[in-house]
Amino acid sequence: MQSFYHYMMRYRGAKVATDESRLAEWIFHDHDFPKHSTSYDEVSRYLEWNIPFTEAIGVFDRLWDDYIANR
């Protein structure tokens, strides 16, 4: 099973920054992000404690739903 980190890497490198690409870039550069996690609770808790920007939790929730639907 693909980790959420690996799922998010598809959003990196956008020519025009979106909230999804901003979150993906932040996750990529954060060395402490739980890169092997497939657990909603673990990733959500990490983001809540280390929120990179105001909309990040909402973006994460939307993307998590897509992540689950496409695994």
Beta strands, then each sheet from edge to edge (+ up, - down):
end
